[in-house]
Amino acid sequence: MLRVTALGPLAALEPEPVQEHPLVAVGSGVHATRPADALTWTPVTFYRLDTGREYVHRNGRAPPRAGSLAV
């Protein structure tokens, strides 16, 4: 499950600032998600930098990962 939380000024425009989407494993460290209202799948990649910091790459953005991956 991928939990997405809208933050900042734009979060006030979202009717549901916290959304959860199922993840489907497609390969090593690569998953896909498709929100209920979407027609296509979105790739989601988890990776770790040399510093040890973990990130999630989705929709052209790569914020730090929060929480654990359980699939």
CHARMM-style PDB file with segment names, atoms N, HN, CA, C and O in Angstrom:
ATOM      1  N   MET     1       0.855  -1.169   0.000  1.00  0.00      PROA
ATOM      2  CA  MET     1       0.000   0.000   0.000  1.00  0.00      PROA
ATOM      3  C   MET     1       0.903   1.235   0.000  1.00  0.00      PROA
ATOM      4  O   MET     1       1.866   1.307   0.764  1.00  0.00      PROA
ATOM      5  N   LEU     2       0.593   2.182  -0.842  1.00  0.00      PROA
ATOM      6  HN  LEU     2      -0.190   2.124  -1.462  1.00  0.00      PROA
ATOM      7  CA  LEU     2       1.322   3.447  -0.900  1.00  0.00      PROA
ATOM      8  C   LEU     2       0.429   4.522  -0.309  1.00  0.00      PROA
ATOM      9  O   LEU     2      -0.680   4.749  -0.791  1.00  0.00      PROA
ATOM     10  N   ARG     3       0.908   5.180   0.731  1.00  0.00      PROA
ATOM     11  HN  ARG     3       1.810   4.995   1.123  1.00  0.00      PROA
ATOM     12  CA  ARG     3       0.162   6.286   1.343  1.00  0.00      PROA
ATOM     13  C   ARG     3       0.799   7.585   0.884  1.00  0.00      PROA
ATOM     14  O   ARG     3       1.998   7.799   1.063  1.00  0.00      PROA
ATOM     15  N   VAL     4      -0.019   8.457   0.286  1.00  0.00      PROA
ATOM     16  HN  VAL     4      -0.993   8.283   0.141  1.00  0.00      PROA
ATOM     17  CA  VAL     4       0.437   9.740  -0.227  1.00  0.00      PROA
ATOM     18  C   VAL     4      -0.234  10.830   0.587  1.00  0.00      PROA
ATOM     19  O   VAL     4      -1.458  10.855   0.718  1.00  0.00      PROA
ATOM     20  N   THR     5       0.577  11.741   1.139  1.00  0.00      PROA
ATOM     21  HN  THR     5       1.571  11.721   1.033  1.00  0.00      PROA
ATOM     22  CA  THR     5       0.049  12.830   1.949  1.00  0.00      PROA
ATOM     23  C   THR     5       0.409  14.156   1.297  1.00  0.00      PROA
ATOM     24  O   THR     5       1.589  14.474   1.146  1.00  0.00      PROA
ATOM     25  N   ALA     6      -0.599  14.931   0.908  1.00  0.00      PROA
ATOM     26  HN  ALA     6      -1.557  14.673   1.031  1.00  0.00      PROA
ATOM     27  CA  ALA     6      -0.372  16.260   0.342  1.00  0.00      PROA
ATOM     28  C   ALA     6       0.043  17.201   1.471  1.00  0.00      PROA
ATOM     29  O   ALA     6      -0.559  17.207   2.545  1.00  0.00      PROA
ATOM     30  N   LEU     7       1.081  17.993   1.210  1.00  0.00      PROA
ATOM     31  HN  LEU     7       1.570  17.988   0.338  1.00  0.00      PROA
ATOM     32  CA  LEU     7       1.590  18.928   2.203  1.00  0.00      PROA
ATOM     33  C   LEU     7       1.661  20.337   1.625  1.00  0.00      PROA
ATOM     34  O   LEU     7       1.560  20.522   0.413  1.00  0.00      PROA
ATOM     35  N   GLY     8       1.831  21.310   2.480  1.00  0.00      PROA
ATOM     36  HN  GLY     8       1.912  21.159   3.466  1.00  0.00      PROA
ATOM     37  CA  GLY     8       2.013  22.679   2.020  1.00  0.00      PROA
ATOM     38  C   GLY     8       0.705  23.345   1.642  1.00  0.00      PROA
ATOM     39  O   GLY     8      -0.373  22.832   1.944  1.00  0.00      PROA
ATOM     40  N   PRO     9       0.802  24.491   0.980  1.00  0.00      PROA
ATOM     41  CA  PRO     9      -0.390  25.277   0.649  1.00  0.00      PROA
ATOM     42  C   PRO     9      -1.376  24.539  -0.254  1.00  0.00      PROA
ATOM     43  O   PRO     9      -2.584  24.745  -0.139  1.00  0.00      PROA
ATOM     44  N   LEU    10      -0.884  23.686  -1.144  1.00  0.00      PROA
ATOM     45  HN  LEU    10       0.098  23.518  -1.237  1.00  0.00      PROA
ATOM     46  CA  LEU    10      -1.777  22.975  -2.048  1.00  0.00      PROA
ATOM     47  C   LEU    10      -2.599  21.895  -1.347  1.00  0.00      PROA
ATOM     48  O   LEU    10      -3.620  21.458  -1.878  1.00  0.00      PROA
ATOM     49  N   ALA    11      -2.175  21.465  -0.180  1.00  0.00      PROA
ATOM     50  HN  ALA    11      -1.345  21.820   0.251  1.00  0.00      PROA
ATOM     51  CA  ALA    11      -2.914  20.442   0.559  1.00  0.00      PROA
ATOM     52  C   ALA    11      -4.321  20.929   0.911  1.00  0.00      PROA
ATOM     53  O   ALA    11      -5.257  20.132   0.986  1.00  0.00      PROA
ATOM     54  N   ALA    12      -4.464  22.226   1.125  1.00  0.00      PROA
ATOM     55  HN  ALA    12      -3.704  22.873   1.064  1.00  0.00      PROA
ATOM     56  CA  ALA    12      -5.778  22.776   1.466  1.00  0.00      PROA
ATOM     57  C   ALA    12      -6.769  22.643   0.309  1.00  0.00      PROA
ATOM     58  O   ALA    12      -7.981  22.697   0.518  1.00  0.00      PROA
ATOM     59  N   LEU    13      -6.251  22.470  -0.912  1.00  0.00      PROA
ATOM     60  HN  LEU    13      -5.267  22.427  -1.081  1.00  0.00      PROA
ATOM     61  CA  LEU    13      -7.124  22.335  -2.082  1.00  0.00      PROA
ATOM     62  C   LEU    13      -7.591  20.905  -2.296  1.00  0.00      PROA
ATOM     63  O   LEU    13      -8.511  20.661  -3.076  1.00  0.00      PROA
ATOM     64  N   GLU    14      -6.969  19.967  -1.617  1.00  0.00      PROA
ATOM     65  HN  GLU    14      -6.221  20.165  -0.983  1.00  0.00      PROA
ATOM     66  CA  GLU    14      -7.300  18.549  -1.767  1.00  0.00      PROA
ATOM     67  C   GLU    14      -8.451  18.174  -0.839  1.00  0.00      PROA
ATOM     68  O   GLU    14      -8.381  18.444   0.360  1.00  0.00      PROA
ATOM     69  N   PRO    15      -9.513  17.554  -1.369  1.00  0.00      PROA
ATOM     70  CA  PRO    15     -10.591  17.113  -0.476  1.00  0.00      PROA
ATOM     71  C   PRO    15     -10.120  16.007   0.472  1.00  0.00      PROA
ATOM     72  O   PRO    15     -10.590  15.922   1.606  1.00  0.00      PROA
ATOM     73  N   GLU    16      -9.203  15.169   0.015  1.00  0.00      PROA
ATOM     74  HN  GLU    16      -8.822  15.238  -0.907  1.00  0.00      PROA
ATOM     75  CA  GLU    16      -8.615  14.103   0.837  1.00  0.00      PROA
ATOM     76  C   GLU    16      -7.099  14.238   0.758  1.00  0.00      PROA
ATOM     77  O   GLU    16      -6.492  13.687  -0.160  1.00  0.00      PROA
ATOM     78  N   PRO    17      -6.464  14.956   1.692  1.00  0.00      PROA
ATOM     79  CA  PRO    17      -5.012  15.155   1.613  1.00  0.00      PROA
ATOM     80  C   PRO    17      -4.200  13.870   1.829  1.00  0.00      PROA
ATOM     81  O   PRO    17      -3.031  13.812   1.449  1.00  0.00      PROA
ATOM     82  N   VAL    18      -4.801  12.853   2.428  1.00  0.00      PROA
ATOM     83  HN  VAL    18      -5.751  12.900   2.737  1.00  0.00      PROA
ATOM     84  CA  VAL    18      -4.121  11.563   2.600  1.00  0.00      PROA
ATOM     85  C   VAL    18      -4.860  10.524   1.766  1.00  0.00      PROA
ATOM     86  O   VAL    18      -6.061  10.308   1.931  1.00  0.00      PROA
ATOM     87  N   GLN    19      -4.109   9.882   0.861  1.00  0.00      PROA
ATOM     88  HN  GLN    19      -3.133  10.057   0.727  1.00  0.00      PROA
ATOM     89  CA  GLN    19      -4.693   8.860   0.003  1.00  0.00      PROA
ATOM     90  C   GLN    19      -3.852   7.601   0.085  1.00  0.00      PROA
ATOM     91  O   GLN    19      -2.638   7.671   0.274  1.00  0.00      PROA
ATOM     92  N   GLU    20      -4.492   6.451  -0.055  1.00  0.00      PROA
ATOM     93  HN  GLU    20      -5.478   6.394  -0.208  1.00  0.00      PROA
ATOM     94  CA  GLU    20      -3.790   5.172  -0.087  1.00  0.00      PROA
ATOM     95  C   GLU    20      -4.101   4.477  -1.400  1.00  0.00      PROA
ATOM     96  O   GLU    20      -5.244   4.449  -1.856  1.00  0.00      PROA
ATOM     97  N   HSD    21      -3.045   3.909  -2.004  1.00  0.00      PROA
ATOM     98  HN  HSD    21      -2.117   3.932  -1.634  1.00  0.00      PROA
ATOM     99  CA  HSD    21      -3.179   3.218  -3.280  1.00  0.00      PROA
ATOM    100  C   HSD    21      -2.478   1.869  -3.186  1.00  0.00      PROA
ATOM    101  O   HSD    21      -1.375   1.789  -2.644  1.00  0.00      PROA
ATOM    102  N   PRO    22      -3.090   0.813  -3.700  1.00  0.00      PROA
ATOM    103  CA  PRO    22      -2.426  -0.493  -3.710  1.00  0.00      PROA
ATOM    104  C   PRO    22      -1.184  -0.464  -4.594  1.00  0.00      PROA
ATOM    105  O   PRO    22      -1.165   0.202  -5.630  1.00  0.00      PROA
ATOM    106  N   LEU    23      -0.149  -1.189  -4.179  1.00  0.00      PROA
ATOM    107  HN  LEU    23      -0.164  -1.729  -3.338  1.00  0.00      PROA
ATOM    108  CA  LEU    23       1.083  -1.332  -4.964  1.00  0.00      PROA
ATOM    109  C   LEU    23       1.157  -2.752  -5.496  1.00  0.00      PROA
ATOM    110  O   LEU    23       0.802  -3.706  -4.804  1.00  0.00      PROA
ATOM    111  N   VAL    24       1.619  -2.882  -6.727  1.00  0.00      PROA
ATOM    112  HN  VAL    24       1.908  -2.107  -7.289  1.00  0.00      PROA
ATOM    113  CA  VAL    24       1.833  -4.190  -7.338  1.00  0.00      PROA
ATOM    114  C   VAL    24       3.317  -4.300  -7.660  1.00  0.00      PROA
ATOM    115  O   VAL    24       3.867  -3.436  -8.344  1.00  0.00      PROA
ATOM    116  N   ALA    25       3.971  -5.350  -7.176  1.00  0.00      PROA
ATOM    117  HN  ALA    25       3.525  -6.051  -6.620  1.00  0.00      PROA
ATOM    118  CA  ALA    25       5.398  -5.538  -7.457  1.00  0.00      PROA
ATOM    119  C   ALA    25       5.572  -5.908  -8.929  1.00  0.00      PROA
ATOM    120  O   ALA    25       4.882  -6.788  -9.444  1.00  0.00      PROA
ATOM    121  N   VAL    26       6.510  -5.220  -9.603  1.00  0.00      PROA
ATOM    122  HN  VAL    26       7.070  -4.505  -9.185  1.00  0.00      PROA
ATOM    123  CA  VAL    26       6.784  -5.493 -11.006  1.00  0.00      PROA
ATOM    124  C   VAL    26       8.209  -6.001 -11.198  1.00  0.00      PROA
ATOM    125  O   VAL    26       8.499  -6.670 -12.190  1.00  0.00      PROA
ATOM    126  N   GLY    27       9.090  -5.693 -10.270  1.00  0.00      PROA
ATOM    127  HN  GLY    27       8.855  -5.150  -9.464  1.00  0.00      PROA
ATOM    128  CA  GLY    27      10.482  -6.120 -10.344  1.00  0.00      PROA
ATOM    129  C   GLY    27      11.174  -5.769  -9.045  1.00  0.00      PROA
ATOM    130  O   GLY    27      10.536  -5.317  -8.095  1.00  0.00      PROA
ATOM    131  N   SER    28      12.463  -5.974  -9.006  1.00  0.00      PROA
ATOM    132  HN  SER    28      12.981  -6.341  -9.778  1.00  0.00      PROA
ATOM    133  CA  SER    28      13.238  -5.689  -7.803  1.00  0.00      PROA
ATOM    134  C   SER    28      13.238  -4.186  -7.514  1.00  0.00      PROA
ATOM    135  O   SER    28      13.848  -3.409  -8.248  1.00  0.00      PROA
ATOM    136  N   GLY    29      12.561  -3.788  -6.453  1.00  0.00      PROA
ATOM    137  HN  GLY    29      12.067  -4.420  -5.857  1.00  0.00      PROA
ATOM    138  CA  GLY    29      12.501  -2.381  -6.070  1.00  0.00      PROA
ATOM    139  C   GLY    29      11.564  -1.538  -6.919  1.00  0.00      PROA
ATOM    140  O   GLY    29      11.464  -0.329  -6.711  1.00  0.00      PROA
ATOM    141  N   VAL    30      10.876  -2.157  -7.872  1.00  0.00      PROA
ATOM    142  HN  VAL    30      10.957  -3.139  -8.041  1.00  0.00      PROA
ATOM    143  CA  VAL    30       9.966  -1.416  -8.746  1.00  0.00      PROA
ATOM    144  C   VAL    30       8.543  -1.933  -8.545  1.00  0.00      PROA
ATOM    145  O   VAL    30       8.288  -3.137  -8.574  1.00  0.00      PROA
ATOM    146  N   HSD    31       7.641  -1.003  -8.343  1.00  0.00      PROA
ATOM    147  HN  HSD    31       7.849  -0.025  -8.319  1.00  0.00      PROA
ATOM    148  CA  HSD    31       6.235  -1.322  -8.152  1.00  0.00      PROA
ATOM    149  C   HSD    31       5.413  -0.443  -9.081  1.00  0.00      PROA
ATOM    150  O   HSD    31       5.940   0.468  -9.720  1.00  0.00      PROA
ATOM    151  N   ALA    32       4.135  -0.722  -9.149  1.00  0.00      PROA
ATOM    152  HN  ALA    32       3.707  -1.462  -8.631  1.00  0.00      PROA
ATOM    153  CA  ALA    32       3.214   0.115  -9.923  1.00  0.00      PROA
ATOM    154  C   ALA    32       1.966   0.336  -9.095  1.00  0.00      PROA
ATOM    155  O   ALA    32       1.580  -0.509  -8.287  1.00  0.00      PROA
ATOM    156  N   THR    33       1.342   1.479  -9.305  1.00  0.00      PROA
ATOM    157  HN  THR    33       1.655   2.165  -9.961  1.00  0.00      PROA
ATOM    158  CA  THR    33       0.109   1.802  -8.607  1.00  0.00      PROA
ATOM    159  C   THR    33      -0.857   2.437  -9.600  1.00  0.00      PROA
ATOM    160  O   THR    33      -0.444   3.073 -10.570  1.00  0.00      PROA
ATOM    161  N   ARG    34      -2.128   2.257  -9.346  1.00  0.00      PROA
ATOM    162  HN  ARG    34      -2.463   1.741  -8.558  1.00  0.00      PROA
ATOM    163  CA  ARG    34      -3.145   2.883 -10.193  1.00  0.00      PROA
ATOM    164  C   ARG    34      -4.308   3.290  -9.305  1.00  0.00      PROA
ATOM    165  O   ARG    34      -5.107   2.448  -8.896  1.00  0.00      PROA
ATOM    166  N   PRO    35      -4.405   4.587  -9.004  1.00  0.00      PROA
ATOM    167  CA  PRO    35      -5.536   5.054  -8.217  1.00  0.00      PROA
ATOM    168  C   PRO    35      -6.851   4.706  -8.909  1.00  0.00      PROA
ATOM    169  O   PRO    35      -6.882   4.525 -10.126  1.00  0.00      PROA
ATOM    170  N   ALA    36      -7.911   4.613  -8.159  1.00  0.00      PROA
ATOM    171  HN  ALA    36      -7.886   4.760  -7.171  1.00  0.00      PROA
ATOM    172  CA  ALA    36      -9.209   4.181  -8.681  1.00  0.00      PROA
ATOM    173  C   ALA    36      -9.681   5.033  -9.858  1.00  0.00      PROA
ATOM    174  O   ALA    36     -10.334   4.514 -10.764  1.00  0.00      PROA
ATOM    175  N   ASP    37      -9.368   6.320  -9.864  1.00  0.00      PROA
ATOM    176  HN  ASP    37      -8.838   6.742  -9.128  1.00  0.00      PROA
ATOM    177  CA  ASP    37      -9.843   7.202 -10.937  1.00  0.00      PROA
ATOM    178  C   ASP    37      -8.865   7.310 -12.111  1.00  0.00      PROA
ATOM    179  O   ASP    37      -9.114   8.074 -13.044  1.00  0.00      PROA
ATOM    180  N   ALA    38      -7.758   6.558 -12.082  1.00  0.00      PROA
ATOM    181  HN  ALA    38      -7.556   5.937 -11.324  1.00  0.00      PROA
ATOM    182  CA  ALA    38      -6.744   6.637 -13.138  1.00  0.00      PROA
ATOM    183  C   ALA    38      -6.948   5.551 -14.190  1.00  0.00      PROA
ATOM    184  O   ALA    38      -7.449   4.467 -13.893  1.00  0.00      PROA
ATOM    185  N   LEU    39      -6.556   5.859 -15.414  1.00  0.00      PROA
ATOM    186  HN  LEU    39      -6.150   6.740 -15.655  1.00  0.00      PROA
ATOM    187  CA  LEU    39      -6.664   4.892 -16.501  1.00  0.00      PROA
ATOM    188  C   LEU    39      -5.369   4.104 -16.702  1.00  0.00      PROA
ATOM    189  O   LEU    39      -5.388   3.000 -17.245  1.00  0.00      PROA
ATOM    190  N   THR    40      -4.252   4.671 -16.265  1.00  0.00      PROA
ATOM    191  HN  THR    40      -4.237   5.568 -15.823  1.00  0.00      PROA
ATOM    192  CA  THR    40      -2.960   4.023 -16.486  1.00  0.00      PROA
ATOM    193  C   THR    40      -2.236   3.782 -15.164  1.00  0.00      PROA
ATOM    194  O   THR    40      -2.545   4.393 -14.141  1.00  0.00      PROA
ATOM    195  N   TRP    41      -1.270   2.879 -15.217  1.00  0.00      PROA
ATOM    196  HN  TRP    41      -1.019   2.383 -16.048  1.00  0.00      PROA
ATOM    197  CA  TRP    41      -0.444   2.566 -14.056  1.00  0.00      PROA
ATOM    198  C   TRP    41       0.689   3.575 -13.947  1.00  0.00      PROA
ATOM    199  O   TRP    41       1.165   4.098 -14.954  1.00  0.00      PROA
ATOM    200  N   THR    42       1.117   3.843 -12.722  1.00  0.00      PROA
ATOM    201  HN  THR    42       0.730   3.417 -11.904  1.00  0.00      PROA
ATOM    202  CA  THR    42       2.236   4.739 -12.452  1.00  0.00      PROA
ATOM    203  C   THR    42       3.354   3.932 -11.804  1.00  0.00      PROA
ATOM    204  O   THR    42       3.116   3.249 -10.807  1.00  0.00      PROA
ATOM    205  N   PRO    43       4.584   3.995 -12.355  1.00  0.00      PROA
ATOM    206  CA  PRO    43       5.687   3.286 -11.715  1.00  0.00      PROA
ATOM    207  C   PRO    43       6.094   3.967 -10.407  1.00  0.00      PROA
ATOM    208  O   PRO    43       6.049   5.191 -10.283  1.00  0.00      PROA
ATOM    209  N   VAL    44       6.487   3.154  -9.453  1.00  0.00      PROA
ATOM    210  HN  VAL    44       6.524   2.160  -9.554  1.00  0.00      PROA
ATOM    211  CA  VAL    44       6.964   3.629  -8.156  1.00  0.00      PROA
ATOM    212  C   VAL    44       8.261   2.882  -7.870  1.00  0.00      PROA
ATOM    213  O   VAL    44       8.276   1.652  -7.821  1.00  0.00      PROA
ATOM    214  N   THR    45       9.351   3.626  -7.683  1.00  0.00      PROA
ATOM    215  HN  THR    45       9.339   4.625  -7.723  1.00  0.00      PROA
ATOM    216  CA  THR    45      10.656   3.013  -7.448  1.00  0.00      PROA
ATOM    217  C   THR    45      11.190   3.438  -6.088  1.00  0.00      PROA
ATOM    218  O   THR    45      11.168   4.618  -5.738  1.00  0.00      PROA
ATOM    219  N   PHE    46      11.662   2.472  -5.336  1.00  0.00      PROA
ATOM    220  HN  PHE    46      11.679   1.514  -5.620  1.00  0.00      PROA
ATOM    221  CA  PHE    46      12.279   2.733  -4.036  1.00  0.00      PROA
ATOM    222  C   PHE    46      13.783   2.559  -4.188  1.00  0.00      PROA
ATOM    223  O   PHE    46      14.243   1.593  -4.797  1.00  0.00      PROA
ATOM    224  N   TYR    47      14.549   3.495  -3.634  1.00  0.00      PROA
ATOM    225  HN  TYR    47      14.175   4.280  -3.139  1.00  0.00      PROA
ATOM    226  CA  TYR    47      16.003   3.366  -3.726  1.00  0.00      PROA
ATOM    227  C   TYR    47      16.671   4.037  -2.530  1.00  0.00      PROA
ATOM    228  O   TYR    47      16.056   4.820  -1.806  1.00  0.00      PROA
ATOM    229  N   ARG    48      17.941   3.707  -2.347  1.00  0.00      PROA
ATOM    230  HN  ARG    48      18.440   3.071  -2.935  1.00  0.00      PROA
ATOM    231  CA  ARG    48      18.717   4.233  -1.224  1.00  0.00      PROA
ATOM    232  C   ARG    48      19.983   4.879  -1.758  1.00  0.00      PROA
ATOM    233  O   ARG    48      20.673   4.304  -2.600  1.00  0.00      PROA
ATOM    234  N   LEU    49      20.290   6.086  -1.265  1.00  0.00      PROA
ATOM    235  HN  LEU    49      19.730   6.553  -0.581  1.00  0.00      PROA
ATOM    236  CA  LEU    49      21.522   6.759  -1.629  1.00  0.00      PROA
ATOM    237  C   LEU    49      22.689   6.198  -0.821  1.00  0.00      PROA
ATOM    238  O   LEU    49      22.479   5.465   0.145  1.00  0.00      PROA
ATOM    239  N   ASP    50      23.910   6.538  -1.211  1.00  0.00      PROA
ATOM    240  HN  ASP    50      24.080   7.133  -1.996  1.00  0.00      PROA
ATOM    241  CA  ASP    50      25.093   6.094  -0.471  1.00  0.00      PROA
ATOM    242  C   ASP    50      25.073   6.564   0.980  1.00  0.00      PROA
ATOM    243  O   ASP    50      25.711   5.957   1.840  1.00  0.00      PROA
ATOM    244  N   THR    51      24.348   7.636   1.250  1.00  0.00      PROA
ATOM    245  HN  THR    51      23.830   8.130   0.551  1.00  0.00      PROA
ATOM    246  CA  THR    51      24.234   8.163   2.613  1.00  0.00      PROA
ATOM    247  C   THR    51      23.334   7.300   3.487  1.00  0.00      PROA
ATOM    248  O   THR    51      23.307   7.458   4.708  1.00  0.00      PROA
ATOM    249  N   GLY    52      22.585   6.372   2.848  1.00  0.00      PROA
ATOM    250  HN  GLY    52      22.607   6.243   1.857  1.00  0.00      PROA
ATOM    251  CA  GLY    52      21.645   5.530   3.579  1.00  0.00      PROA
ATOM    252  C   GLY    52      20.225   6.060   3.552  1.00  0.00      PROA
ATOM    253  O   GLY    52      19.297   5.354   3.946  1.00  0.00      PROA
ATOM    254  N   ARG    53      20.037   7.279   3.097  1.00  0.00      PROA
ATOM    255  HN  ARG    53      20.791   7.852   2.776  1.00  0.00      PROA
ATOM    256  CA  ARG    53      18.700   7.877   3.027  1.00  0.00      PROA
ATOM    257  C   ARG    53      17.889   7.200   1.925  1.00  0.00      PROA
ATOM    258  O   ARG    53      18.387   7.001   0.818  1.00  0.00      PROA
ATOM    259  N   GLU    54      16.636   6.846   2.229  1.00  0.00      PROA
ATOM    260  HN  GLU    54      16.231   7.008   3.129  1.00  0.00      PROA
ATOM    261  CA  GLU    54      15.771   6.159   1.275  1.00  0.00      PROA
ATOM    262  C   GLU    54      14.778   7.135   0.655  1.00  0.00      PROA
ATOM    263  O   GLU    54      14.293   8.062   1.304  1.00  0.00      PROA
ATOM    264  N   TYR    55      14.494   6.895  -0.616  1.00  0.00      PROA
ATOM    265  HN  TYR    55      14.888   6.141  -1.143  1.00  0.00      PROA
ATOM    266  CA  TYR    55      13.583   7.753  -1.360  1.00  0.00      PROA
ATOM    267  C   TYR    55      12.579   6.908  -2.124  1.00  0.00      PROA
ATOM    268  O   TYR    55      12.809   5.728  -2.389  1.00  0.00      PROA
ATOM    269  N   VAL    56      11.460   7.532  -2.474  1.00  0.00      PROA
ATOM    270  HN  VAL    56      11.273   8.490  -2.259  1.00  0.00      PROA
ATOM    271  CA  VAL    56      10.461   6.892  -3.336  1.00  0.00      PROA
ATOM    272  C   VAL    56      10.281   7.816  -4.536  1.00  0.00      PROA
ATOM    273  O   VAL    56      10.017   9.007  -4.373  1.00  0.00      PROA
ATOM    274  N   HSD    57      10.422   7.268  -5.736  1.00  0.00      PROA
ATOM    275  HN  HSD    57      10.637   6.300  -5.868  1.00  0.00      PROA
ATOM    276  CA  HSD    57      10.295   8.057  -6.957  1.00  0.00      PROA
ATOM    277  C   HSD    57       8.947   7.743  -7.598  1.00  0.00      PROA
ATOM    278  O   HSD    57       8.657   6.598  -7.942  1.00  0.00      PROA
ATOM    279  N   ARG    58       8.126   8.791  -7.751  1.00  0.00      PROA
ATOM    280  HN  ARG    58       8.362   9.722  -7.471  1.00  0.00      PROA
ATOM    281  CA  ARG    58       6.774   8.630  -8.305  1.00  0.00      PROA
ATOM    282  C   ARG    58       6.351   9.945  -8.935  1.00  0.00      PROA
ATOM    283  O   ARG    58       6.518  11.009  -8.340  1.00  0.00      PROA
ATOM    284  N   ASN    59       5.805   9.870 -10.133  1.00  0.00      PROA
ATOM    285  HN  ASN    59       5.669   9.005 -10.617  1.00  0.00      PROA
ATOM    286  CA  ASN    59       5.288  11.063 -10.828  1.00  0.00      PROA
ATOM    287  C   ASN    59       6.334  12.157 -10.990  1.00  0.00      PROA
ATOM    288  O   ASN    59       6.020  13.340 -10.856  1.00  0.00      PROA
ATOM    289  N   GLY    60       7.564  11.777 -11.276  1.00  0.00      PROA
ATOM    290  HN  GLY    60       7.819  10.816 -11.385  1.00  0.00      PROA
ATOM    291  CA  GLY    60       8.615  12.766 -11.522  1.00  0.00      PROA
ATOM    292  C   GLY    60       9.147  13.431 -10.270  1.00  0.00      PROA
ATOM    293  O   GLY    60       9.893  14.406 -10.360  1.00  0.00      PROA
ATOM    294  N   ARG    61       8.784  12.927  -9.113  1.00  0.00      PROA
ATOM    295  HN  ARG    61       8.179  12.134  -9.039  1.00  0.00      PROA
ATOM    296  CA  ARG    61       9.266  13.487  -7.844  1.00  0.00      PROA
ATOM    297  C   ARG    61       9.890  12.382  -7.016  1.00  0.00      PROA
ATOM    298  O   ARG    61       9.525  11.213  -7.141  1.00  0.00      PROA
ATOM    299  N   ALA    62      10.828  12.760  -6.173  1.00  0.00      PROA
ATOM    300  HN  ALA    62      11.125  13.710  -6.072  1.00  0.00      PROA
ATOM    301  CA  ALA    62      11.501  11.769  -5.337  1.00  0.00      PROA
ATOM    302  C   ALA    62      11.648  12.279  -3.909  1.00  0.00      PROA
ATOM    303  O   ALA    62      12.737  12.690  -3.508  1.00  0.00      PROA
ATOM    304  N   PRO    63      10.563  12.256  -3.136  1.00  0.00      PROA
ATOM    305  CA  PRO    63      10.657  12.680  -1.739  1.00  0.00      PROA
ATOM    306  C   PRO    63      11.282  11.575  -0.885  1.00  0.00      PROA
ATOM    307  O   PRO    63      11.285  10.410  -1.282  1.00  0.00      PROA
ATOM    308  N   PRO    64      11.808  11.938   0.281  1.00  0.00      PROA
ATOM    309  CA  PRO    64      12.316  10.901   1.200  1.00  0.00      PROA
ATOM    310  C   PRO    64      11.188   9.949   1.560  1.00  0.00      PROA
ATOM    311  O   PRO    64      10.038  10.351   1.737  1.00  0.00      PROA
ATOM    312  N   ARG    65      11.548   8.681   1.663  1.00  0.00      PROA
ATOM    313  HN  ARG    65      12.483   8.354   1.520  1.00  0.00      PROA
ATOM    314  CA  ARG    65      10.561   7.663   2.015  1.00  0.00      PROA
ATOM    315  C   ARG    65      10.282   7.723   3.511  1.00  0.00      PROA
ATOM    316  O   ARG    65      11.199   7.862   4.321  1.00  0.00      PROA
ATOM    317  N   ALA    66       9.013   7.615   3.863  1.00  0.00      PROA
ATOM    318  HN  ALA    66       8.269   7.501   3.205  1.00  0.00      PROA
ATOM    319  CA  ALA    66       8.614   7.564   5.264  1.00  0.00      PROA
ATOM    320  C   ALA    66       7.935   6.233   5.490  1.00  0.00      PROA
ATOM    321  O   ALA    66       7.115   5.814   4.672  1.00  0.00      PROA
ATOM    322  N   GLY    67       8.248   5.570   6.562  1.00  0.00      PROA
ATOM    323  HN  GLY    67       8.913   5.910   7.227  1.00  0.00      PROA
ATOM    324  CA  GLY    67       7.625   4.285   6.844  1.00  0.00      PROA
ATOM    325  C   GLY    67       8.345   3.135   6.183  1.00  0.00      PROA
ATOM    326  O   GLY    67       9.412   3.301   5.592  1.00  0.00      PROA
ATOM    327  N   SER    68       7.742   1.962   6.292  1.00  0.00      PROA
ATOM    328  HN  SER    68       6.875   1.827   6.772  1.00  0.00      PROA
ATOM    329  CA  SER    68       8.388   0.759   5.776  1.00  0.00      PROA
ATOM    330  C   SER    68       7.644   0.218   4.581  1.00  0.00      PROA
ATOM    331  O   SER    68       6.466   0.510   4.375  1.00  0.00      PROA
ATOM    332  N   LEU    69       8.342  -0.571   3.802  1.00  0.00      PROA
ATOM    333  HN  LEU    69       9.299  -0.809   3.969  1.00  0.00      PROA
ATOM    334  CA  LEU    69       7.745  -1.212   2.640  1.00  0.00      PROA
ATOM    335  C   LEU    69       7.290  -2.598   3.040  1.00  0.00      PROA
ATOM    336  O   LEU    69       8.105  -3.431   3.437  1.00  0.00      PROA
ATOM    337  N   ALA    70       6.005  -2.850   2.940  1.00  0.00      PROA
ATOM    338  HN  ALA    70       5.343  -2.173   2.618  1.00  0.00      PROA
ATOM    339  CA  ALA    70       5.461  -4.165   3.255  1.00  0.00      PROA
ATOM    340  C   ALA    70       4.577  -4.599   2.103  1.00  0.00      PROA
ATOM    341  O   ALA    70       3.457  -4.113   1.947  1.00  0.00      PROA
ATOM    342  N   VAL    71       5.083  -5.508   1.306  1.00  0.00      PROA
ATOM    343  HN  VAL    71       5.993  -5.903   1.433  1.00  0.00      PROA
ATOM    344  CA  VAL    71       4.290  -6.015   0.171  1.00  0.00      PROA
ATOM    345  C   VAL    71       4.255  -7.514   0.209  1.00  0.00      PROA
ATOM    346  OT1 VAL    71       3.642  -8.139  -0.656  1.00  0.00      PROA
TER     347      VAL     71
END
